[in-house]
Amino acid sequence: MSLPITGYAVFVYFKNVNRCHAPHFPDIESAEEFANDLRAMSDCEVAEPIAITPTTKKELQIADLM
């Protein structure tokens, strides 16, 4: 079973404060644009966009709606 890509994450490591963040984007184009802009404008470590896919498929039950 192949599940669809639901978005993209770009891992960003801020060396000066020793923190990592992973903003999410709906499509690869906006994720790549963000990553490239951040690389050009800062000294952060920026990863290539990573696809996000679900690991399991959950069947919606009527009990879940109540």
mmJSON file of the N, C-alpha and C atoms, coordinates in Angstrom:
{"data_MODEL":{"atom_site":{
"group_PDB":["ATOM","ATOM","ATOM","ATOM","ATOM","ATOM","ATOM","ATOM","ATOM","ATOM","ATOM","ATOM","ATOM","ATOM","ATOM","ATOM","ATOM","ATOM","ATOM","ATOM","ATOM","ATOM","ATOM","ATOM","ATOM","ATOM","ATOM","ATOM","ATOM","ATOM","ATOM","ATOM","ATOM","ATOM","ATOM","ATOM","ATOM","ATOM","ATOM","ATOM","ATOM","ATOM","ATOM","ATOM","ATOM","ATOM","ATOM","ATOM","ATOM","ATOM","ATOM","ATOM","ATOM","ATOM","ATOM","ATOM","ATOM","ATOM","ATOM","ATOM","ATOM","ATOM","ATOM","ATOM","ATOM","ATOM","ATOM","ATOM","ATOM","ATOM","ATOM","ATOM","ATOM","ATOM","ATOM","ATOM","ATOM","ATOM","ATOM","ATOM","ATOM","ATOM","ATOM","ATOM","ATOM","ATOM","ATOM","ATOM","ATOM","ATOM","ATOM","ATOM","ATOM","ATOM","ATOM","ATOM","ATOM","ATOM","ATOM","ATOM","ATOM","ATOM","ATOM","ATOM","ATOM","ATOM","ATOM","ATOM","ATOM","ATOM","ATOM","ATOM","ATOM","ATOM","ATOM","ATOM","ATOM","ATOM","ATOM","ATOM","ATOM","ATOM","ATOM","ATOM","ATOM","ATOM","ATOM","ATOM","ATOM","ATOM","ATOM","ATOM","ATOM","ATOM","ATOM","ATOM","ATOM","ATOM","ATOM","ATOM","ATOM","ATOM","ATOM","ATOM","ATOM","ATOM","ATOM","ATOM","ATOM","ATOM","ATOM","ATOM","ATOM","ATOM","ATOM","ATOM","ATOM","ATOM","ATOM","ATOM","ATOM","ATOM","ATOM","ATOM","ATOM","ATOM","ATOM","ATOM","ATOM","ATOM","ATOM","ATOM","ATOM","ATOM","ATOM","ATOM","ATOM","ATOM","ATOM","ATOM","ATOM","ATOM","ATOM","ATOM","ATOM","ATOM","ATOM","ATOM","ATOM","ATOM","ATOM","ATOM","ATOM","ATOM","ATOM","ATOM","ATOM","ATOM"],
"id":[1,2,3,4,5,6,7,8,9,10,11,12,13,14,15,16,17,18,19,20,21,22,23,24,25,26,27,28,29,30,31,32,33,34,35,36,37,38,39,40,41,42,43,44,45,46,47,48,49,50,51,52,53,54,55,56,57,58,59,60,61,62,63,64,65,66,67,68,69,70,71,72,73,74,75,76,77,78,79,80,81,82,83,84,85,86,87,88,89,90,91,92,93,94,95,96,97,98,99,100,101,102,103,104,105,106,107,108,109,110,111,112,113,114,115,116,117,118,119,120,121,122,123,124,125,126,127,128,129,130,131,132,133,134,135,136,137,138,139,140,141,142,143,144,145,146,147,148,149,150,151,152,153,154,155,156,157,158,159,160,161,162,163,164,165,166,167,168,169,170,171,172,173,174,175,176,177,178,179,180,181,182,183,184,185,186,187,188,189,190,191,192,193,194,195,196,197,198],
"type_symbol":["N","C","C","N","C","C","N","C","C","N","C","C","N","C","C","N","C","C","N","C","C","N","C","C","N","C","C","N","C","C","N","C","C","N","C","C","N","C","C","N","C","C","N","C","C","N","C","C","N","C","C","N","C","C","N","C","C","N","C","C","N","C","C","N","C","C","N","C","C","N","C","C","N","C","C","N","C","C","N","C","C","N","C","C","N","C","C","N","C","C","N","C","C","N","C","C","N","C","C","N","C","C","N","C","C","N","C","C","N","C","C","N","C","C","N","C","C","N","C","C","N","C","C","N","C","C","N","C","C","N","C","C","N","C","C","N","C","C","N","C","C","N","C","C","N","C","C","N","C","C","N","C","C","N","C","C","N","C","C","N","C","C","N","C","C","N","C","C","N","C","C","N","C","C","N","C","C","N","C","C","N","C","C","N","C","C","N","C","C","N","C","C","N","C","C","N","C","C"],
"label_atom_id":["N","CA","C","N","CA","C","N","CA","C","N","CA","C","N","CA","C","N","CA","C","N","CA","C","N","CA","C","N","CA","C","N","CA","C","N","CA","C","N","CA","C","N","CA","C","N","CA","C","N","CA","C","N","CA","C","N","CA","C","N","CA","C","N","CA","C","N","CA","C","N","CA","C","N","CA","C","N","CA","C","N","CA","C","N","CA","C","N","CA","C","N","CA","C","N","CA","C","N","CA","C","N","CA","C","N","CA","C","N","CA","C","N","CA","C","N","CA","C","N","CA","C","N","CA","C","N","CA","C","N","CA","C","N","CA","C","N","CA","C","N","CA","C","N","CA","C","N","CA","C","N","CA","C","N","CA","C","N","CA","C","N","CA","C","N","CA","C","N","CA","C","N","CA","C","N","CA","C","N","CA","C","N","CA","C","N","CA","C","N","CA","C","N","CA","C","N","CA","C","N","CA","C","N","CA","C","N","CA","C","N","CA","C","N","CA","C","N","CA","C","N","CA","C","N","CA","C","N","CA","C"],
"label_alt_id":[null,null,null,null,null,null,null,null,null,null,null,null,null,null,null,null,null,null,null,null,null,null,null,null,null,null,null,null,null,null,null,null,null,null,null,null,null,null,null,null,null,null,null,null,null,null,null,null,null,null,null,null,null,null,null,null,null,null,null,null,null,null,null,null,null,null,null,null,null,null,null,null,null,null,null,null,null,null,null,null,null,null,null,null,null,null,null,null,null,null,null,null,null,null,null,null,null,null,null,null,null,null,null,null,null,null,null,null,null,null,null,null,null,null,null,null,null,null,null,null,null,null,null,null,null,null,null,null,null,null,null,null,null,null,null,null,null,null,null,null,null,null,null,null,null,null,null,null,null,null,null,null,null,null,null,null,null,null,null,null,null,null,null,null,null,null,null,null,null,null,null,null,null,null,null,null,null,null,null,null,null,null,null,null,null,null,null,null,null,null,null,null,null,null,null,null,null,null],
"label_comp_id":["MET","MET","MET","SER","SER","SER","LEU","LEU","LEU","PRO","PRO","PRO","ILE","ILE","ILE","THR","THR","THR","GLY","GLY","GLY","TYR","TYR","TYR","ALA","ALA","ALA","VAL","VAL","VAL","PHE","PHE","PHE","VAL","VAL","VAL","TYR","TYR","TYR","PHE","PHE","PHE","LYS","LYS","LYS","ASN","ASN","ASN","VAL","VAL","VAL","ASN","ASN","ASN","ARG","ARG","ARG","CYS","CYS","CYS","HIS","HIS","HIS","ALA","ALA","ALA","PRO","PRO","PRO","HIS","HIS","HIS","PHE","PHE","PHE","PRO","PRO","PRO","ASP","ASP","ASP","ILE","ILE","ILE","GLU","GLU","GLU","SER","SER","SER","ALA","ALA","ALA","GLU","GLU","GLU","GLU","GLU","GLU","PHE","PHE","PHE","ALA","ALA","ALA","ASN","ASN","ASN","ASP","ASP","ASP","LEU","LEU","LEU","ARG","ARG","ARG","ALA","ALA","ALA","MET","MET","MET","SER","SER","SER","ASP","ASP","ASP","CYS","CYS","CYS","GLU","GLU","GLU","VAL","VAL","VAL","ALA","ALA","ALA","GLU","GLU","GLU","PRO","PRO","PRO","ILE","ILE","ILE","ALA","ALA","ALA","ILE","ILE","ILE","THR","THR","THR","PRO","PRO","PRO","THR","THR","THR","THR","THR","THR","LYS","LYS","LYS","LYS","LYS","LYS","GLU","GLU","GLU","LEU","LEU","LEU","GLN","GLN","GLN","ILE","ILE","ILE","ALA","ALA","ALA","ASP","ASP","ASP","LEU","LEU","LEU","MET","MET","MET"],
"label_asym_id":["A","A","A","A","A","A","A","A","A","A","A","A","A","A","A","A","A","A","A","A","A","A","A","A","A","A","A","A","A","A","A","A","A","A","A","A","A","A","A","A","A","A","A","A","A","A","A","A","A","A","A","A","A","A","A","A","A","A","A","A","A","A","A","A","A","A","A","A","A","A","A","A","A","A","A","A","A","A","A","A","A","A","A","A","A","A","A","A","A","A","A","A","A","A","A","A","A","A","A","A","A","A","A","A","A","A","A","A","A","A","A","A","A","A","A","A","A","A","A","A","A","A","A","A","A","A","A","A","A","A","A","A","A","A","A","A","A","A","A","A","A","A","A","A","A","A","A","A","A","A","A","A","A","A","A","A","A","A","A","A","A","A","A","A","A","A","A","A","A","A","A","A","A","A","A","A","A","A","A","A","A","A","A","A","A","A","A","A","A","A","A","A","A","A","A","A","A","A"],
"label_entity_id":["1","1","1","1","1","1","1","1","1","1","1","1","1","1","1","1","1","1","1","1","1","1","1","1","1","1","1","1","1","1","1","1","1","1","1","1","1","1","1","1","1","1","1","1","1","1","1","1","1","1","1","1","1","1","1","1","1","1","1","1","1","1","1","1","1","1","1","1","1","1","1","1","1","1","1","1","1","1","1","1","1","1","1","1","1","1","1","1","1","1","1","1","1","1","1","1","1","1","1","1","1","1","1","1","1","1","1","1","1","1","1","1","1","1","1","1","1","1","1","1","1","1","1","1","1","1","1","1","1","1","1","1","1","1","1","1","1","1","1","1","1","1","1","1","1","1","1","1","1","1","1","1","1","1","1","1","1","1","1","1","1","1","1","1","1","1","1","1","1","1","1","1","1","1","1","1","1","1","1","1","1","1","1","1","1","1","1","1","1","1","1","1","1","1","1","1","1","1"],
"label_seq_id":[1,1,1,2,2,2,3,3,3,4,4,4,5,5,5,6,6,6,7,7,7,8,8,8,9,9,9,10,10,10,11,11,11,12,12,12,13,13,13,14,14,14,15,15,15,16,16,16,17,17,17,18,18,18,19,19,19,20,20,20,21,21,21,22,22,22,23,23,23,24,24,24,25,25,25,26,26,26,27,27,27,28,28,28,29,29,29,30,30,30,31,31,31,32,32,32,33,33,33,34,34,34,35,35,35,36,36,36,37,37,37,38,38,38,39,39,39,40,40,40,41,41,41,42,42,42,43,43,43,44,44,44,45,45,45,46,46,46,47,47,47,48,48,48,49,49,49,50,50,50,51,51,51,52,52,52,53,53,53,54,54,54,55,55,55,56,56,56,57,57,57,58,58,58,59,59,59,60,60,60,61,61,61,62,62,62,63,63,63,64,64,64,65,65,65,66,66,66],
"pdbx_PDB_ins_code":[null,null,null,null,null,null,null,null,null,null,null,null,null,null,null,null,null,null,null,null,null,null,null,null,null,null,null,null,null,null,null,null,null,null,null,null,null,null,null,null,null,null,null,null,null,null,null,null,null,null,null,null,null,null,null,null,null,null,null,null,null,null,null,null,null,null,null,null,null,null,null,null,null,null,null,null,null,null,null,null,null,null,null,null,null,null,null,null,null,null,null,null,null,null,null,null,null,null,null,null,null,null,null,null,null,null,null,null,null,null,null,null,null,null,null,null,null,null,null,null,null,null,null,null,null,null,null,null,null,null,null,null,null,null,null,null,null,null,null,null,null,null,null,null,null,null,null,null,null,null,null,null,null,null,null,null,null,null,null,null,null,null,null,null,null,null,null,null,null,null,null,null,null,null,null,null,null,null,null,null,null,null,null,null,null,null,null,null,null,null,null,null,null,null,null,null,null,null],
"Cartn_x":[0.849,0.0,0.897,0.717,1.492,0.617,1.036,0.269,0.82,-0.042,0.387,1.28,2.044,2.818,1.835,1.875,0.934,1.556,2.852,3.528,5.027,5.748,7.207,7.702,8.777,9.394,10.809,11.243,12.615,13.231,14.208,14.863,15.889,15.793,16.673,17.336,18.67,19.422,20.062,19.705,20.252,21.444,22.647,23.878,24.068,23.746,24.004,23.215,22.037,21.194,20.974,21.605,21.517,20.066,19.321,17.914,17.65,16.657,16.268,14.767,14.37,12.955,12.691,11.436,11.073,9.737,9.771,8.521,8.012,6.688,6.042,5.447,5.442,4.94,4.037,3.037,2.095,2.642,3.675,4.202,5.72,6.348,7.805,8.363,7.646,8.149,8.308,7.305,7.409,8.45,8.604,9.624,11.026,11.264,12.572,12.871,11.868,12.059,12.432,11.743,12.061,13.484,13.847,15.176,16.269,16.097,17.095,17.209,16.076,16.1,16.797,16.507,17.116,18.624,19.044,20.488,21.193,20.541,21.149,21.191,20.254,20.12,20.601,21.067,21.465,22.642,23.121,24.2,23.69,22.4,21.788,22.153,22.086,22.207,20.801,20.62,19.291,19.318,18.435,18.362,17.529,17.664,16.785,15.381,14.332,12.982,12.808,12.086,11.845,10.35,9.974,8.565,7.977,6.75,6.033,4.93,4.952,3.907,3.356,2.068,1.525,2.125,2.162,2.701,1.602,0.398,-0.735,-1.968,-2.914,-4.171,-5.236,-5.889,-6.913,-8.284,-9.091,-10.465,-11.296,-12.04,-12.882,-14.102,-14.311,-15.445,-16.472,-17.734,-18.767,-18.478,-17.935,-17.614,-16.573,-15.718,-14.696,-15.312,-16.488,-17.145,-17.904,-18.152,-18.954,-18.109],
"Cartn_y":[-1.174,0.0,1.241,2.089,3.318,4.496,5.192,6.342,7.623,8.632,9.846,10.746,11.58,12.603,13.682,14.026,15.017,16.387,16.504,17.789,17.584,18.669,18.625,19.393,18.914,19.588,19.988,21.12,21.586,21.714,20.889,20.941,22.066,22.918,24.073,24.03,24.087,24.084,25.457,26.104,27.408,27.185,27.328,27.025,27.916,29.192,30.143,29.844,29.29,29.018,27.519,26.681,25.231,24.734,25.19,24.799,24.341,23.462,22.948,23.154,23.521,23.698,22.991,22.617,21.922,22.456,23.609,24.115,23.187,23.133,22.258,23.09,22.512,23.193,22.248,22.795,21.934,21.359,22.016,21.523,21.688,20.966,20.942,22.294,23.002,24.288,25.296,25.42,26.385,25.942,24.648,24.146,24.442,24.216,24.495,25.992,26.794,28.248,28.747,28.255,28.631,28.22,26.98,26.473,27.282,27.565,28.332,29.764,30.395,31.753,31.797,30.831,30.817,30.575,29.707,29.477,30.761,31.52,32.739,33.87,33.869,35.008,34.752,33.546,33.258,32.289,32.033,31.054,29.76,29.517,28.294,27.095,25.919,24.671,24.318,24.214,23.981,22.714,21.778,20.52,20.693,19.749,19.696,19.319,19.745,19.368,17.847,17.407,15.981,15.719,14.73,14.397,13.795,14.181,13.635,12.73,11.491,10.544,9.87,9.57,8.824,7.414,6.816,5.459,4.413,4.816,3.898,4.626,3.857,4.426,4.113,5.148,4.955,5.045,4.071,4.084,4.904,5.861,6.71,5.914,5.909,5.219,6.257,5.878,6.801,7.205,6.33,6.644,7.76,7.883,8.941,10.319,10.393,11.662,12.201,11.372,11.808,12.177],
"Cartn_z":[0.0,0.0,0.0,-0.977,-1.083,-0.675,0.378,0.853,0.222,0.031,-0.673,0.193,-0.467,0.235,0.676,1.96,2.489,2.689,2.551,2.709,2.721,3.015,3.055,4.274,4.876,6.012,5.635,6.185,5.99,7.384,7.683,8.988,8.994,10.022,10.145,11.517,11.533,12.786,12.983,14.096,14.449,15.366,14.816,15.553,16.777,16.654,17.739,19.007,18.873,20.04,20.266,19.438,19.562,19.548,18.564,18.42,16.996,16.874,15.569,15.385,14.186,13.851,12.522,12.309,11.069,10.552,9.866,9.295,8.187,8.056,7.075,5.95,4.75,3.562,2.786,2.087,1.36,0.063,-0.523,-1.798,-1.838,-2.749,-2.844,-3.287,-4.138,-4.623,-3.496,-2.639,-1.539,-0.514,-0.309,0.62,0.092,-1.194,-1.792,-1.799,-2.087,-2.094,-0.697,0.324,1.698,2.057,1.759,2.1,1.407,0.127,-0.616,-0.099,0.192,0.73,2.084,2.938,4.268,4.178,3.274,3.079,2.643,1.771,1.243,2.268,3.208,4.114,5.54,5.855,7.231,7.258,8.456,8.616,9.248,9.126,9.662,8.79,9.393,8.633,8.146,6.846,6.273,5.428,5.737,4.994,3.724,2.818,1.65,2.143,1.431,1.838,1.904,2.913,3.137,3.024,2.218,2.034,3.311,3.613,4.767,4.241,4.689,4.306,5.552,5.567,6.702,6.72,7.886,7.99,8.03,8.386,8.393,7.88,7.409,6.948,7.994,8.505,9.529,8.886,9.147,8.659,9.636,9.108,9.927,10.4,11.689,12.285,12.757,12.802,13.276,14.717,15.522,16.904,16.992,15.992,15.981,15.795,15.217,14.939,16.139,17.127,18.286,19.466],
"occupancy":[1.0,1.0,1.0,1.0,1.0,1.0,1.0,1.0,1.0,1.0,1.0,1.0,1.0,1.0,1.0,1.0,1.0,1.0,1.0,1.0,1.0,1.0,1.0,1.0,1.0,1.0,1.0,1.0,1.0,1.0,1.0,1.0,1.0,1.0,1.0,1.0,1.0,1.0,1.0,1.0,1.0,1.0,1.0,1.0,1.0,1.0,1.0,1.0,1.0,1.0,1.0,1.0,1.0,1.0,1.0,1.0,1.0,1.0,1.0,1.0,1.0,1.0,1.0,1.0,1.0,1.0,1.0,1.0,1.0,1.0,1.0,1.0,1.0,1.0,1.0,1.0,1.0,1.0,1.0,1.0,1.0,1.0,1.0,1.0,1.0,1.0,1.0,1.0,1.0,1.0,1.0,1.0,1.0,1.0,1.0,1.0,1.0,1.0,1.0,1.0,1.0,1.0,1.0,1.0,1.0,1.0,1.0,1.0,1.0,1.0,1.0,1.0,1.0,1.0,1.0,1.0,1.0,1.0,1.0,1.0,1.0,1.0,1.0,1.0,1.0,1.0,1.0,1.0,1.0,1.0,1.0,1.0,1.0,1.0,1.0,1.0,1.0,1.0,1.0,1.0,1.0,1.0,1.0,1.0,1.0,1.0,1.0,1.0,1.0,1.0,1.0,1.0,1.0,1.0,1.0,1.0,1.0,1.0,1.0,1.0,1.0,1.0,1.0,1.0,1.0,1.0,1.0,1.0,1.0,1.0,1.0,1.0,1.0,1.0,1.0,1.0,1.0,1.0,1.0,1.0,1.0,1.0,1.0,1.0,1.0,1.0,1.0,1.0,1.0,1.0,1.0,1.0,1.0,1.0,1.0,1.0,1.0,1.0],
"B_iso_or_equiv":[0.0,0.0,0.0,0.0,0.0,0.0,0.0,0.0,0.0,0.0,0.0,0.0,0.0,0.0,0.0,0.0,0.0,0.0,0.0,0.0,0.0,0.0,0.0,0.0,0.0,0.0,0.0,0.0,0.0,0.0,0.0,0.0,0.0,0.0,0.0,0.0,0.0,0.0,0.0,0.0,0.0,0.0,0.0,0.0,0.0,0.0,0.0,0.0,0.0,0.0,0.0,0.0,0.0,0.0,0.0,0.0,0.0,0.0,0.0,0.0,0.0,0.0,0.0,0.0,0.0,0.0,0.0,0.0,0.0,0.0,0.0,0.0,0.0,0.0,0.0,0.0,0.0,0.0,0.0,0.0,0.0,0.0,0.0,0.0,0.0,0.0,0.0,0.0,0.0,0.0,0.0,0.0,0.0,0.0,0.0,0.0,0.0,0.0,0.0,0.0,0.0,0.0,0.0,0.0,0.0,0.0,0.0,0.0,0.0,0.0,0.0,0.0,0.0,0.0,0.0,0.0,0.0,0.0,0.0,0.0,0.0,0.0,0.0,0.0,0.0,0.0,0.0,0.0,0.0,0.0,0.0,0.0,0.0,0.0,0.0,0.0,0.0,0.0,0.0,0.0,0.0,0.0,0.0,0.0,0.0,0.0,0.0,0.0,0.0,0.0,0.0,0.0,0.0,0.0,0.0,0.0,0.0,0.0,0.0,0.0,0.0,0.0,0.0,0.0,0.0,0.0,0.0,0.0,0.0,0.0,0.0,0.0,0.0,0.0,0.0,0.0,0.0,0.0,0.0,0.0,0.0,0.0,0.0,0.0,0.0,0.0,0.0,0.0,0.0,0.0,0.0,0.0,0.0,0.0,0.0,0.0,0.0,0.0],
"pdbx_formal_charge":[null,null,null,null,null,null,null,null,null,null,null,null,null,null,null,null,null,null,null,null,null,null,null,null,null,null,null,null,null,null,null,null,null,null,null,null,null,null,null,null,null,null,null,null,null,null,null,null,null,null,null,null,null,null,null,null,null,null,null,null,null,null,null,null,null,null,null,null,null,null,null,null,null,null,null,null,null,null,null,null,null,null,null,null,null,null,null,null,null,null,null,null,null,null,null,null,null,null,null,null,null,null,null,null,null,null,null,null,null,null,null,null,null,null,null,null,null,null,null,null,null,null,null,null,null,null,null,null,null,null,null,null,null,null,null,null,null,null,null,null,null,null,null,null,null,null,null,null,null,null,null,null,null,null,null,null,null,null,null,null,null,null,null,null,null,null,null,null,null,null,null,null,null,null,null,null,null,null,null,null,null,null,null,null,null,null,null,null,null,null,null,null,null,null,null,null,null,null],
"auth_seq_id":[1,1,1,2,2,2,3,3,3,4,4,4,5,5,5,6,6,6,7,7,7,8,8,8,9,9,9,10,10,10,11,11,11,12,12,12,13,13,13,14,14,14,15,15,15,16,16,16,17,17,17,18,18,18,19,19,19,20,20,20,21,21,21,22,22,22,23,23,23,24,24,24,25,25,25,26,26,26,27,27,27,28,28,28,29,29,29,30,30,30,31,31,31,32,32,32,33,33,33,34,34,34,35,35,35,36,36,36,37,37,37,38,38,38,39,39,39,40,40,40,41,41,41,42,42,42,43,43,43,44,44,44,45,45,45,46,46,46,47,47,47,48,48,48,49,49,49,50,50,50,51,51,51,52,52,52,53,53,53,54,54,54,55,55,55,56,56,56,57,57,57,58,58,58,59,59,59,60,60,60,61,61,61,62,62,62,63,63,63,64,64,64,65,65,65,66,66,66],
"auth_comp_id":["MET","MET","MET","SER","SER","SER","LEU","LEU","LEU","PRO","PRO","PRO","ILE","ILE","ILE","THR","THR","THR","GLY","GLY","GLY","TYR","TYR","TYR","ALA","ALA","ALA","VAL","VAL","VAL","PHE","PHE","PHE","VAL","VAL","VAL","TYR","TYR","TYR","PHE","PHE","PHE","LYS","LYS","LYS","ASN","ASN","ASN","VAL","VAL","VAL","ASN","ASN","ASN","ARG","ARG","ARG","CYS","CYS","CYS","HIS","HIS","HIS","ALA","ALA","ALA","PRO","PRO","PRO","HIS","HIS","HIS","PHE","PHE","PHE","PRO","PRO","PRO","ASP","ASP","ASP","ILE","ILE","ILE","GLU","GLU","GLU","SER","SER","SER","ALA","ALA","ALA","GLU","GLU","GLU","GLU","GLU","GLU","PHE","PHE","PHE","ALA","ALA","ALA","ASN","ASN","ASN","ASP","ASP","ASP","LEU","LEU","LEU","ARG","ARG","ARG","ALA","ALA","ALA","MET","MET","MET","SER","SER","SER","ASP","ASP","ASP","CYS","CYS","CYS","GLU","GLU","GLU","VAL","VAL","VAL","ALA","ALA","ALA","GLU","GLU","GLU","PRO","PRO","PRO","ILE","ILE","ILE","ALA","ALA","ALA","ILE","ILE","ILE","THR","THR","THR","PRO","PRO","PRO","THR","THR","THR","THR","THR","THR","LYS","LYS","LYS","LYS","LYS","LYS","GLU","GLU","GLU","LEU","LEU","LEU","GLN","GLN","GLN","ILE","ILE","ILE","ALA","ALA","ALA","ASP","ASP","ASP","LEU","LEU","LEU","MET","MET","MET"],
"auth_asym_id":["A","A","A","A","A","A","A","A","A","A","A","A","A","A","A","A","A","A","A","A","A","A","A","A","A","A","A","A","A","A","A","A","A","A","A","A","A","A","A","A","A","A","A","A","A","A","A","A","A","A","A","A","A","A","A","A","A","A","A","A","A","A","A","A","A","A","A","A","A","A","A","A","A","A","A","A","A","A","A","A","A","A","A","A","A","A","A","A","A","A","A","A","A","A","A","A","A","A","A","A","A","A","A","A","A","A","A","A","A","A","A","A","A","A","A","A","A","A","A","A","A","A","A","A","A","A","A","A","A","A","A","A","A","A","A","A","A","A","A","A","A","A","A","A","A","A","A","A","A","A","A","A","A","A","A","A","A","A","A","A","A","A","A","A","A","A","A","A","A","A","A","A","A","A","A","A","A","A","A","A","A","A","A","A","A","A","A","A","A","A","A","A","A","A","A","A","A","A"],
"auth_atom_id":["N","CA","C","N","CA","C","N","CA","C","N","CA","C","N","CA","C","N","CA","C","N","CA","C","N","CA","C","N","CA","C","N","CA","C","N","CA","C","N","CA","C","N","CA","C","N","CA","C","N","CA","C","N","CA","C","N","CA","C","N","CA","C","N","CA","C","N","CA","C","N","CA","C","N","CA","C","N","CA","C","N","CA","C","N","CA","C","N","CA","C","N","CA","C","N","CA","C","N","CA","C","N","CA","C","N","CA","C","N","CA","C","N","CA","C","N","CA","C","N","CA","C","N","CA","C","N","CA","C","N","CA","C","N","CA","C","N","CA","C","N","CA","C","N","CA","C","N","CA","C","N","CA","C","N","CA","C","N","CA","C","N","CA","C","N","CA","C","N","CA","C","N","CA","C","N","CA","C","N","CA","C","N","CA","C","N","CA","C","N","CA","C","N","CA","C","N","CA","C","N","CA","C","N","CA","C","N","CA","C","N","CA","C","N","CA","C","N","CA","C","N","CA","C","N","CA","C","N","CA","C"],
"pdbx_PDB_model_num":[1,1,1,1,1,1,1,1,1,1,1,1,1,1,1,1,1,1,1,1,1,1,1,1,1,1,1,1,1,1,1,1,1,1,1,1,1,1,1,1,1,1,1,1,1,1,1,1,1,1,1,1,1,1,1,1,1,1,1,1,1,1,1,1,1,1,1,1,1,1,1,1,1,1,1,1,1,1,1,1,1,1,1,1,1,1,1,1,1,1,1,1,1,1,1,1,1,1,1,1,1,1,1,1,1,1,1,1,1,1,1,1,1,1,1,1,1,1,1,1,1,1,1,1,1,1,1,1,1,1,1,1,1,1,1,1,1,1,1,1,1,1,1,1,1,1,1,1,1,1,1,1,1,1,1,1,1,1,1,1,1,1,1,1,1,1,1,1,1,1,1,1,1,1,1,1,1,1,1,1,1,1,1,1,1,1,1,1,1,1,1,1,1,1,1,1,1,1]
}}}
